[in-house]
Amino acid sequence: MKKQYSEIRKRGVLQMQFVLPDNVSFLRMHKPDRYGDDLTGIRYTFEYVNKTHKAIAGFEQGRIAHGFRNVFPLFEGGKYICAYEISFSSESFQNRLAKVNRLYTHFLVNKKVFDVKWYKDKEFLAHYKTSIESDDYMFVYTKGVRPQYLQYLKENIIQKHQQEIKENMQKCKAFSLYQKTGKSVEVVSFLPVKNVKSKQTVAYLVLYADNSNIQSILYNFKLISLILLLGLFLLVYLFYLQFIRKKALKETAQEQQKLLELFDKGDIALFRWQNDIHWSVEYVSNNVASLTGYTKEAFVNGEIEYPDLIDAEDLQNALHELTEAFEKNLDILKHQPYQITTKDKTKKWVEQTTLFIRDKKGRITHFLGYLIDVSKRQKLETQLQQLNEHLIEEIEKRTNEILQKDKMLQEQAKLAAMGEMVGAIAHQWRQPLNSLNINIQNLDDDYEEGLIDKEFIDEFIDKQTQTINFMSQTIDDFRNFFRVDKVKQDFWVKQALKTLFLW
């Protein structure tokens, strides 16, 4: 096989090798004298083929070299014989791509793939250099590589995208970047090469392509991207509006549902009627049964109409209130309490508040109202009214009694005052009467003594007349004592005392 191997070596084949089923090397065409060594734990591809008898291909590291391995199972007469390897070096792979696709190509191998001792080997240092793309990778340095061009790529492309390259290579992902250089654009593509066993990225194939059409493509792309972005923004905005609307409708529906549940659990019955002659019920809360005795379904199905429950006179009053509300163009109407007859013929007082629902033309299409059972309140109000009426009668009765007692007290006070006044008059008359009595008694003695003459008589009459006038004035003074129209007058205290002690 030596001649055959020499031919395929010209085509870039690195190794041709046969390995026995126990992973022991049988023949290495590149080193025929090296055989008989166990490759278990060193070459995964041989272990896989010997175990599964299936072919495998991929990038793999050996004891010394790495490359793209193709390992096939060999059979003879249906019996498995050994594993057969044909592998290509990364250098030949790089050169072949550059020749076939006319692309400047770099093959980068992670430094962890190499044994540390190789970094001191002169042959290794001549064959591998630290790549311009990443310090963590080694670049296969071939004869076709121009150092000036490497420096140009590093300064004009790689260094401008250093952080982007570092982040993407750490993520072990395929990526591309571009850089405008003069009138053209340089496109750099990074393709990860994974280890055939661990499926971990251990190498990168970097392709450099110079394309003058990309600039116009980029311009068109930017223009299209801008249009698409505006369209997308408009679409997103429309979706956002729709989402907000749906969310608002959903929240409104949830709030309405909670509100309806609140009516179902409370004492207030909620109705929605159509504006027709029957007041057809579209919706009513479940607790209407506790208010009227009729189920929700009975109202919705039309088995019972709500106006039939209202007393005839109250119904006429309610219709009159409704008519006035229409004429005044009101939005809400609060009815006066009225009576309804429940299913078990019980009378109940209810209070109704109605909201008018209008269409776009302002026509009332529905009534939304709620009913409250106010029977207890109405009963209390009636009792309170009766109590107030009884209280008014009682107050009038008590007031009359108090007035009678007050009148009696006034009479008693008047009599007491009169008694006091009589006593005062008696006190005031006692001295003048005593003086008259003394003068009359002395009249006999004066006659016997011969003192009575015309002058004496005139003086006597004048003096007694003064006494009688004083007594008469005393009566007038006490009679006018309680008058409120008296006028204050100045008087001489000395004269008053002199008059008082005249007797």
C-alpha positions as CSV (number, residue, x, y, z in Angstrom):
1,M,0.0,0.0,0.0
2,K,3.0,2.3,0.1
3,K,2.6,3.5,-3.5
4,Q,-1.1,4.2,-2.9
5,Y,-0.4,6.1,0.3
6,S,2.2,8.2,-1.5
7,E,-0.4,9.3,-4.0
8,I,-3.0,10.3,-1.5
9,R,-0.5,12.1,0.6
10,K,-0.2,14.6,-2.3
11,R,-3.9,15.3,-1.9
12,G,-3.6,16.3,1.7
13,V,-4.1,13.0,3.5
14,L,-2.3,13.1,6.9
15,Q,-2.7,9.5,8.0
16,M,-3.8,6.1,6.8
17,Q,-4.0,3.6,9.6
18,F,-5.5,0.1,10.5
19,V,-6.4,-0.7,14.1
20,L,-7.4,-4.1,15.4
21,P,-10.7,-4.8,17.2
22,D,-8.9,-4.5,20.6
23,N,-7.8,-0.9,19.7
24,V,-4.2,-2.0,19.1
25,S,-2.5,-0.3,16.1
26,F,-1.8,-2.8,13.3
27,L,-0.3,-0.5,10.6
28,R,0.5,3.2,10.3
29,M,1.3,4.1,6.7
30,H,3.0,7.3,7.7
31,K,5.2,5.3,10.2
32,P,5.1,1.6,9.4
33,D,7.6,0.7,12.1
34,R,5.3,2.1,14.9
35,Y,2.7,-0.5,15.6
36,G,1.4,-2.7,18.4
37,D,0.5,0.2,20.8
38,D,-2.8,0.4,22.5
39,L,-4.9,3.4,21.5
40,T,-7.6,2.9,24.2
41,G,-8.4,6.2,25.9
42,I,-6.3,8.1,23.2
43,R,-8.3,7.7,20.0
44,Y,-12.1,7.8,20.6
45,T,-12.9,7.2,17.0
46,F,-11.3,3.8,16.9
47,E,-13.0,2.8,20.2
48,Y,-16.4,3.8,18.7
49,V,-16.0,1.9,15.4
50,N,-14.6,-1.2,17.1
51,K,-17.5,-1.2,19.5
52,T,-20.4,-0.2,17.2
53,H,-19.0,-1.3,13.8
54,K,-20.3,2.0,12.4
55,A,-18.4,4.7,10.6
56,I,-17.5,8.0,12.3
57,A,-16.0,11.3,11.1
58,G,-14.9,14.5,12.8
59,F,-12.1,16.6,14.2
60,E,-10.0,14.7,16.8
61,Q,-6.7,15.1,18.7
62,G,-4.2,12.2,18.7
63,R,-1.0,11.6,20.6
64,I,0.8,14.2,18.5
65,A,-1.2,15.4,15.6
66,H,-4.8,16.6,15.2
67,G,-7.0,16.5,12.1
68,F,-10.2,15.5,10.5
69,R,-10.6,11.8,11.0
70,N,-12.7,9.5,8.9
71,V,-12.8,6.0,10.5
72,F,-14.6,3.1,8.8
73,P,-15.3,-0.5,9.8
74,L,-13.8,-3.3,7.5
75,F,-15.5,-6.6,7.0
76,E,-14.6,-9.8,5.2
77,G,-17.3,-12.3,4.4
78,G,-19.5,-10.6,6.9
79,K,-17.0,-10.8,9.7
80,Y,-15.6,-7.7,11.3
81,I,-11.8,-7.4,10.8
82,C,-10.6,-3.9,11.9
83,A,-11.1,-0.2,11.9
84,Y,-9.6,1.8,8.9
85,E,-8.7,5.5,9.2
86,I,-8.1,8.2,6.6
87,S,-7.4,11.6,8.1
88,F,-6.7,15.1,6.7
89,S,-4.5,17.7,8.4
90,S,-6.0,21.1,9.3
91,E,-3.3,22.6,7.1
92,S,-4.4,20.7,4.0
93,F,-8.0,21.5,4.9
94,Q,-7.1,25.2,5.1
95,N,-5.2,25.1,1.8
96,R,-8.0,23.2,0.0
97,L,-10.6,25.7,1.0
98,A,-8.5,28.6,-0.1
99,K,-7.9,27.0,-3.5
100,V,-11.4,25.8,-4.2
101,N,-13.4,28.7,-2.8
102,R,-10.8,31.3,-3.5
103,L,-11.2,32.5,0.1
104,Y,-8.4,33.6,2.4
105,T,-8.7,31.0,5.2
106,H,-7.3,30.6,8.7
107,F,-7.6,27.4,10.6
108,L,-7.4,28.1,14.4
109,V,-6.8,25.4,17.0
110,N,-7.4,25.9,20.7
111,K,-4.1,26.0,22.7
112,K,-5.6,23.4,25.1
113,V,-5.5,20.8,22.3
114,F,-1.7,20.9,22.3
115,D,0.7,19.4,24.8
116,V,2.5,22.2,26.7
117,K,5.9,20.8,25.9
118,W,5.3,21.4,22.2
119,Y,5.4,25.1,22.6
120,K,9.2,24.8,23.0
121,D,9.6,22.7,19.9
122,K,11.2,24.6,17.0
123,E,9.3,22.7,14.4
124,F,6.0,23.4,16.2
125,L,6.7,27.1,16.5
126,A,7.5,27.2,12.8
127,H,4.3,25.5,11.9
128,Y,1.9,27.3,14.4
129,K,1.6,30.9,15.4
130,T,-0.7,32.7,17.9
131,S,-3.7,33.7,15.8
132,I,-4.6,37.4,15.1
133,E,-8.2,36.6,15.9
134,S,-7.7,35.3,19.5
135,D,-4.8,34.7,21.8
136,D,-6.4,31.5,23.0
137,Y,-6.0,29.9,19.5
138,M,-3.0,28.8,17.4
139,F,-3.0,29.6,13.7
140,V,-1.7,27.0,11.1
141,Y,1.1,29.0,9.5
142,T,1.6,27.8,5.9
143,K,3.8,29.0,3.1
144,G,1.0,31.0,1.4
145,V,0.5,33.2,4.4
146,R,1.7,36.8,3.9
147,P,2.8,38.5,7.2
148,Q,2.0,42.0,5.8
149,Y,-1.6,40.9,4.9
150,L,-2.0,39.4,8.4
151,Q,-1.0,42.7,9.9
152,Y,-3.4,44.6,7.6
153,L,-6.3,42.3,8.7
154,K,-5.4,42.7,12.3
155,E,-5.3,46.5,12.3
156,N,-8.2,47.2,9.9
157,I,-10.7,44.5,10.9
158,I,-9.8,42.3,13.9
159,Q,-8.9,45.0,16.3
160,K,-12.0,47.0,15.5
161,H,-14.2,44.0,16.4
162,Q,-12.0,42.5,19.2
163,Q,-14.6,42.5,21.9
164,E,-17.3,41.0,19.6
165,I,-14.9,38.3,18.5
166,K,-13.9,37.5,22.0
167,E,-17.5,37.2,23.3
168,N,-18.7,35.0,20.4
169,M,-15.7,32.7,20.5
170,Q,-16.1,32.2,24.3
171,K,-19.7,31.2,23.5
172,C,-18.4,28.7,20.9
173,K,-20.9,29.8,18.3
174,A,-20.8,30.5,14.6
175,F,-20.9,34.2,13.6
176,S,-19.9,36.7,11.0
177,L,-18.9,40.3,10.9
178,Y,-18.1,42.8,8.2
179,Q,-15.9,45.9,7.9
180,K,-15.9,48.5,5.2
181,T,-12.5,48.9,3.6
182,G,-12.3,51.5,0.9
183,K,-14.9,50.8,-1.8
184,S,-15.6,47.3,-0.7
185,V,-16.5,45.4,2.4
186,E,-14.6,42.6,4.0
187,V,-16.7,39.8,5.5
188,V,-15.2,37.5,8.1
189,S,-17.0,34.3,9.0
190,F,-16.1,32.2,12.1
191,L,-17.2,28.5,11.9
192,P,-16.7,26.4,15.0
193,V,-15.1,23.0,14.7
194,K,-16.2,20.6,17.4
195,N,-14.4,17.6,18.8
196,V,-15.9,14.3,17.6
197,K,-16.1,12.9,21.1
198,S,-17.1,15.7,23.5
199,K,-18.8,17.9,20.9
200,Q,-16.9,20.8,22.3
201,T,-15.5,23.6,20.1
202,V,-11.8,23.0,19.9
203,A,-11.0,24.8,16.6
204,Y,-12.3,27.6,14.4
205,L,-12.3,28.0,10.6
206,V,-12.1,31.7,9.7
207,L,-12.9,32.8,6.2
208,Y,-12.1,36.3,4.8
209,A,-14.1,37.4,1.7
210,D,-13.8,40.7,-0.2
211,N,-17.1,41.7,-1.8
212,S,-17.7,45.0,-3.5
213,N,-21.5,44.3,-3.9
214,I,-22.0,44.0,-0.1
215,Q,-21.9,47.8,0.3
216,S,-25.0,48.3,-1.9
217,I,-26.5,45.3,-0.3
218,L,-25.9,46.9,3.1
219,Y,-27.4,50.1,1.9
220,N,-30.5,48.3,0.6
221,F,-30.5,46.2,3.7
222,K,-30.5,49.3,5.9
223,L,-33.2,50.9,3.8
224,I,-35.3,47.7,3.9
225,S,-34.5,47.3,7.6
226,L,-35.7,50.8,8.3
227,I,-38.9,50.2,6.3
228,L,-39.4,46.9,8.1
229,L,-38.6,48.5,11.4
230,L,-41.1,51.2,10.8
231,G,-43.6,48.6,9.7
232,L,-42.8,46.4,12.6
233,F,-43.1,49.3,15.0
234,L,-46.5,50.2,13.5
235,L,-47.5,46.6,13.7
236,V,-46.3,46.3,17.3
237,Y,-48.0,49.5,18.1
238,L,-51.3,48.2,16.6
239,F,-50.8,44.9,18.5
240,Y,-50.1,46.9,21.6
241,L,-53.2,49.0,21.2
242,Q,-55.2,45.8,20.6
243,F,-53.5,44.2,23.6
244,I,-54.3,47.2,25.8
245,R,-57.9,47.2,24.5
246,K,-58.3,43.5,25.2
247,K,-56.6,43.9,28.6
248,A,-58.9,46.8,29.4
249,L,-61.9,44.8,28.2
250,K,-60.8,41.8,30.2
251,E,-60.2,43.9,33.3
252,T,-63.6,45.6,32.8
253,A,-65.3,42.2,32.3
254,Q,-63.6,40.9,35.5
255,E,-64.7,44.0,37.4
256,Q,-68.2,43.7,36.1
257,Q,-68.2,40.0,37.0
258,K,-67.0,40.8,40.5
259,L,-69.6,43.6,40.7
260,L,-72.3,41.1,39.6
261,E,-71.1,38.6,42.1
262,L,-71.3,41.3,44.8
263,F,-75.0,41.8,43.9
264,D,-75.5,38.0,44.0
265,K,-74.2,37.8,47.5
266,G,-75.7,41.1,48.8
267,D,-79.3,42.3,49.6
268,I,-79.6,44.4,46.5
269,A,-81.2,42.9,43.4
270,L,-79.8,44.1,40.0
271,F,-82.0,44.3,36.9
272,R,-81.5,45.1,33.3
273,W,-84.7,45.7,31.4
274,Q,-85.4,46.4,27.8
275,N,-87.3,49.6,27.0
276,D,-90.5,47.9,25.8
277,I,-94.1,47.6,27.1
278,H,-93.3,44.4,29.0
279,W,-90.0,45.7,30.6
280,S,-88.4,42.4,29.3
281,V,-85.7,41.3,31.7
282,E,-82.3,40.6,30.0
283,Y,-80.4,40.1,33.3
284,V,-81.2,39.9,37.0
285,S,-79.0,38.9,39.9
286,N,-79.5,35.5,41.6
287,N,-80.6,37.1,44.9
288,V,-83.9,38.3,43.3
289,A,-85.4,35.0,44.6
290,S,-84.9,36.2,48.2
291,L,-86.6,39.5,47.3
292,T,-89.5,38.4,45.2
293,G,-89.7,34.6,45.6
294,Y,-89.3,34.1,41.9
295,T,-86.1,32.7,40.4
296,K,-83.8,34.4,38.0
297,E,-84.8,32.1,35.2
298,A,-88.5,32.9,35.7
299,F,-87.8,36.6,35.0
300,V,-85.3,36.0,32.1
301,N,-87.6,33.5,30.4
302,G,-90.6,35.8,30.7
303,E,-92.6,33.5,33.0
304,I,-93.2,36.5,35.2
305,E,-93.0,40.2,34.4
306,Y,-91.7,42.6,37.0
307,P,-94.6,45.2,36.6
308,D,-97.0,42.5,37.6
309,L,-95.5,42.5,41.1
310,I,-96.1,46.2,41.7
311,D,-99.3,47.4,43.2
312,A,-101.6,49.1,40.7
313,E,-101.5,52.5,42.3
314,D,-97.7,52.4,42.9
315,L,-97.3,51.3,39.3
316,Q,-99.1,54.3,38.0
317,N,-96.9,56.6,40.2
318,A,-93.8,54.8,38.9
319,L,-94.8,55.3,35.3
320,H,-95.6,58.9,36.0
321,E,-92.1,59.4,37.5
322,L,-90.6,57.6,34.5
323,T,-92.5,60.0,32.1
324,E,-91.2,63.1,33.9
325,A,-87.7,61.7,33.8
326,F,-88.0,61.2,30.0
327,E,-89.2,64.8,29.6
328,K,-86.4,66.2,31.7
329,N,-83.8,64.1,29.9
330,L,-82.5,62.6,33.1
331,D,-79.8,59.9,33.2
332,I,-80.7,58.5,36.7
333,L,-84.1,58.3,38.4
334,K,-84.7,57.4,42.0
335,H,-88.3,56.2,42.5
336,Q,-90.4,56.8,45.6
337,P,-90.7,53.6,47.7
338,Y,-93.5,51.4,46.4
339,Q,-95.0,48.0,47.3
340,I,-94.6,44.7,45.5
341,T,-96.4,41.4,46.1
342,T,-94.0,38.4,46.3
343,K,-94.7,34.9,45.1
344,D,-96.1,33.9,48.6
345,K,-98.4,36.9,48.5
346,T,-96.3,38.9,51.0
347,K,-96.3,42.6,50.7
348,K,-92.8,44.3,50.6
349,W,-91.7,47.8,50.3
350,V,-88.8,48.4,47.8
351,E,-86.8,51.3,46.7
352,Q,-85.6,51.5,43.1
353,T,-82.9,53.5,41.4
354,T,-82.8,53.3,37.5
355,L,-80.0,54.3,35.1
356,F,-81.1,55.0,31.5
357,I,-78.9,53.4,28.8
358,R,-79.0,55.2,25.5
359,D,-77.7,54.4,22.0
360,K,-75.6,56.7,19.8
361,K,-78.7,58.7,18.8
362,G,-79.6,59.3,22.4
363,R,-82.6,56.9,22.4
364,I,-83.2,55.0,25.6
365,T,-82.8,51.3,24.8
366,H,-82.4,49.7,28.3
367,F,-82.9,50.4,32.0
368,L,-80.3,49.3,34.5
369,G,-81.7,49.4,38.0
370,Y,-81.3,48.0,41.5
371,L,-83.9,47.2,44.1
372,I,-83.5,47.4,47.9
373,D,-85.9,45.9,50.3
374,V,-86.9,48.7,52.6
375,S,-89.8,47.0,54.3
376,K,-88.2,47.2,57.7
377,R,-87.3,50.8,57.2
378,Q,-90.8,51.7,56.0
379,K,-92.2,49.9,59.1
380,L,-89.9,51.8,61.3
381,E,-90.8,55.1,59.6
382,T,-94.6,54.3,60.1
383,Q,-94.0,53.5,63.7
384,L,-91.9,56.6,64.1
385,Q,-94.7,58.7,62.5
386,Q,-97.3,57.2,64.8
387,L,-95.0,57.8,67.7
388,N,-94.5,61.4,66.6
389,E,-98.3,61.9,66.4
390,H,-98.8,60.4,69.8
391,L,-95.9,62.5,71.1
392,I,-97.5,65.7,69.7
393,E,-100.8,64.8,71.4
394,E,-99.0,64.1,74.7
395,I,-97.0,67.3,74.4
396,E,-100.2,69.3,73.8
397,K,-101.8,67.6,76.8
398,R,-98.8,68.2,79.1
399,T,-98.6,71.8,77.8
400,N,-102.3,72.4,78.7
401,E,-101.7,70.9,82.1
402,I,-98.7,73.1,82.7
403,L,-100.6,76.2,81.4
404,Q,-103.4,75.4,83.9
405,K,-101.0,75.0,86.7
406,D,-99.2,78.1,85.7
407,K,-102.6,80.0,85.6
408,M,-103.3,78.7,89.1
409,L,-99.9,79.8,90.3
410,Q,-100.5,83.2,88.7
411,E,-103.8,83.5,90.5
412,Q,-102.2,82.3,93.7
413,A,-99.4,84.8,93.2
414,K,-101.9,87.5,92.5
415,L,-103.9,86.7,95.7
416,A,-100.6,86.6,97.7
417,A,-99.6,89.9,96.2
418,M,-103.0,91.3,97.0
419,G,-102.7,90.0,100.6
420,E,-99.3,91.6,100.8
421,M,-100.7,94.8,99.4
422,V,-103.6,94.8,101.8
423,G,-101.2,94.3,104.6
424,A,-99.1,97.1,103.4
425,I,-102.2,99.3,103.1
426,A,-103.2,98.4,106.6
427,H,-99.7,99.2,107.8
428,Q,-99.8,102.5,106.0
429,W,-103.3,103.3,107.4
430,R,-102.7,102.3,110.9
431,Q,-100.8,105.4,111.9
432,P,-103.2,107.9,110.3
433,L,-106.2,106.0,111.8
434,N,-104.5,106.1,115.1
435,S,-103.9,109.9,114.7
436,L,-107.6,110.4,113.7
437,N,-108.6,108.3,116.8
438,I,-106.5,110.4,119.1
439,N,-107.6,113.7,117.7
440,I,-111.3,112.7,118.0
441,Q,-110.7,111.5,121.6
442,N,-109.0,114.9,122.4
443,L,-111.9,116.8,120.9
444,D,-114.0,116.3,124.0
445,D,-111.2,117.5,126.3
446,D,-110.6,120.6,124.1
447,Y,-114.4,121.4,124.3
448,E,-114.4,121.2,128.1
449,E,-111.4,123.4,128.2
450,G,-113.1,125.9,126.0
451,L,-110.5,125.6,123.3
452,I,-113.0,125.0,120.4
453,D,-113.8,128.0,118.4
454,K,-114.1,128.9,114.7
455,E,-110.3,128.9,114.1
456,F,-109.9,125.7,116.1
457,I,-112.6,124.0,114.0
458,D,-111.1,125.1,110.7
459,E,-107.6,124.0,111.8
460,F,-109.0,120.7,113.0
461,I,-110.9,120.0,109.8
462,D,-108.0,121.0,107.7
463,K,-105.6,118.7,109.6
464,Q,-108.0,115.7,109.5
465,T,-108.7,116.3,105.8
466,Q,-104.9,116.0,105.2
467,T,-104.9,112.7,107.0
468,I,-107.8,111.4,105.0
469,N,-106.2,112.6,101.7
470,F,-103.0,110.8,102.7
471,M,-104.9,107.6,103.3
472,S,-106.6,108.0,99.9
473,Q,-103.3,108.7,98.2
474,T,-101.9,105.5,99.8
475,I,-104.7,103.5,98.2
476,D,-103.9,105.0,94.8
477,D,-100.1,104.4,95.3
478,F,-100.7,100.7,96.0
479,R,-103.2,100.3,93.3
480,N,-100.7,101.7,90.7
481,F,-97.8,99.7,92.2
482,F,-97.9,96.9,89.5
483,R,-98.4,99.2,86.5
484,V,-95.6,99.0,83.9
485,D,-96.3,102.4,82.4
486,K,-95.2,104.4,85.5
487,V,-92.7,107.1,84.9
488,K,-89.7,107.7,87.2
489,Q,-89.8,111.0,88.9
490,D,-87.4,112.8,91.2
491,F,-88.5,113.5,94.8
492,W,-87.2,115.1,97.9
493,V,-86.3,112.5,100.5
494,K,-86.6,115.0,103.3
495,Q,-90.2,116.0,102.2
496,A,-91.1,112.3,101.9
497,L,-89.9,111.5,105.4
498,K,-91.6,114.6,106.8
499,T,-94.9,113.5,105.3
500,L,-94.3,110.0,106.6
501,F,-93.7,111.0,110.1
502,L,-96.3,113.7,110.1
503,W,-98.5,111.5,112.2
